[in-house]
Amino acid sequence: MAASGVLAVLSALRAAGVTAWGDGGWGIDALLGTTTREHSDLDLVVLMPELSSVRATLSDIGFGIVLRDWLPAALAVADQASNEVDLHPISPDGIGGGHQELPDGGRFYYPRPVVGEIDGVVVDCVDATTQVLAHQGYTPTEKDLADLLLLRSLTD
């Protein structure tokens, strides 16, 4: 997914009045303020109570194909051009963050978002420390290892 597509998705969600912040590859690039690689999808942290509105908004802009429904942990949708949005719903904690339910029954905590930038546009995104934590517990791919090196420059 290109930066223009990311910004279109975020703009539509903002216009709908729902909360969403970048995670994963685009979240890392937002923290760095530059696009470091091509991205196959856009990972977004969203609020579970707003999930119906998020899904409706995404469907309205063409993301109506459900690729994976692992709710309450995650939901991945796509458009006809194979652009993907991977949603990570959280139960809000009242201080700007929240917990994501995981498939194994555990939970992952996302603190309140920080500010990043994509193509000169200010966006909310997951902080570097949380991004590093999200890359634990599985065998990382080459892409994940490259992302972790980028994150190291932000957390050292």
TATA-V939916 format. One record per residue. N is the residue number from 1. RES is the residue in three letters. PHI is phi in whole degrees, 0 to 359 (NA if undefined). Layout:
BEGIN
n=N res=RES phi=PHI
n=N res=RES phi=PHI
END
This chain:
BEGIN
n=1 res=MET phi=NA
n=2 res=ALA phi=281
n=3 res=ALA phi=303
n=4 res=SER phi=298
n=5 res=GLY phi=293
n=6 res=VAL phi=300
n=7 res=LEU phi=294
n=8 res=ALA phi=294
n=9 res=VAL phi=296
n=10 res=LEU phi=297
n=11 res=SER phi=295
n=12 res=ALA phi=296
n=13 res=LEU phi=293
n=14 res=ARG phi=298
n=15 res=ALA phi=297
n=16 res=ALA phi=280
n=17 res=GLY phi=79
n=18 res=VAL phi=254
n=19 res=THR phi=269
n=20 res=ALA phi=204
n=21 res=TRP phi=222
n=22 res=GLY phi=292
n=23 res=ASP phi=225
n=24 res=GLY phi=63
n=25 res=GLY phi=304
n=26 res=TRP phi=292
n=27 res=GLY phi=295
n=28 res=ILE phi=293
n=29 res=ASP phi=298
n=30 res=ALA phi=297
n=31 res=LEU phi=298
n=32 res=LEU phi=281
n=33 res=GLY phi=77
n=34 res=THR phi=208
n=35 res=THR phi=275
n=36 res=THR phi=261
n=37 res=ARG phi=195
n=38 res=GLU phi=285
n=39 res=HIS phi=236
n=40 res=SER phi=278
n=41 res=ASP phi=208
n=42 res=LEU phi=238
n=43 res=ASP phi=268
n=44 res=LEU phi=228
n=45 res=VAL phi=273
n=46 res=VAL phi=227
n=47 res=LEU phi=273
n=48 res=MET phi=307
n=49 res=PRO phi=296
n=50 res=GLU phi=258
n=51 res=LEU phi=302
n=52 res=SER phi=299
n=53 res=SER phi=293
n=54 res=VAL phi=299
n=55 res=ARG phi=298
n=56 res=ALA phi=296
n=57 res=THR phi=296
n=58 res=LEU phi=297
n=59 res=SER phi=298
n=60 res=ASP phi=300
n=61 res=ILE phi=258
n=62 res=GLY phi=105
n=63 res=PHE phi=265
n=64 res=GLY phi=255
n=65 res=ILE phi=270
n=66 res=VAL phi=275
n=67 res=LEU phi=269
n=68 res=ARG phi=214
n=69 res=ASP phi=243
n=70 res=TRP phi=248
n=71 res=LEU phi=300
n=72 res=PRO phi=273
n=73 res=ALA phi=283
n=74 res=ALA phi=198
n=75 res=LEU phi=213
n=76 res=ALA phi=245
n=77 res=VAL phi=232
n=78 res=ALA phi=219
n=79 res=ASP phi=255
n=80 res=GLN phi=293
n=81 res=ALA phi=269
n=82 res=SER phi=70
n=83 res=ASN phi=285
n=84 res=GLU phi=241
n=85 res=VAL phi=236
n=86 res=ASP phi=252
n=87 res=LEU phi=266
n=88 res=HIS phi=242
n=89 res=PRO phi=287
n=90 res=ILE phi=235
n=91 res=SER phi=271
n=92 res=PRO phi=298
n=93 res=ASP phi=258
n=94 res=GLY phi=89
n=95 res=ILE phi=236
n=96 res=GLY phi=101
n=97 res=GLY phi=241
n=98 res=GLY phi=171
n=99 res=HIS phi=254
n=100 res=GLN phi=262
n=101 res=GLU phi=286
n=102 res=LEU phi=256
n=103 res=PRO phi=302
n=104 res=ASP phi=276
n=105 res=GLY phi=95
n=106 res=GLY phi=278
n=107 res=ARG phi=223
n=108 res=PHE phi=239
n=109 res=TYR phi=263
n=110 res=TYR phi=253
n=111 res=PRO phi=288
n=112 res=ARG phi=308
n=113 res=PRO phi=290
n=114 res=VAL phi=246
n=115 res=VAL phi=265
n=116 res=GLY phi=226
n=117 res=GLU phi=212
n=118 res=ILE phi=236
n=119 res=ASP phi=48
n=120 res=GLY phi=82
n=121 res=VAL phi=258
n=122 res=VAL phi=287
n=123 res=VAL phi=224
n=124 res=ASP phi=277
n=125 res=CYS phi=207
n=126 res=VAL phi=287
n=127 res=ASP phi=293
n=128 res=ALA phi=298
n=129 res=THR phi=298
n=130 res=THR phi=292
n=131 res=GLN phi=300
n=132 res=VAL phi=298
n=133 res=LEU phi=300
n=134 res=ALA phi=291
n=135 res=HIS phi=268
n=136 res=GLN phi=259
n=137 res=GLY phi=92
n=138 res=TYR phi=209
n=139 res=THR phi=282
n=140 res=PRO phi=288
n=141 res=THR phi=278
n=142 res=GLU phi=301
n=143 res=LYS phi=298
n=144 res=ASP phi=297
n=145 res=LEU phi=297
n=146 res=ALA phi=296
n=147 res=ASP phi=298
n=148 res=LEU phi=296
n=149 res=LEU phi=296
n=150 res=LEU phi=297
n=151 res=LEU phi=295
n=152 res=ARG phi=302
n=153 res=SER phi=294
n=154 res=LEU phi=269
n=155 res=THR phi=255
n=156 res=ASP phi=281
END
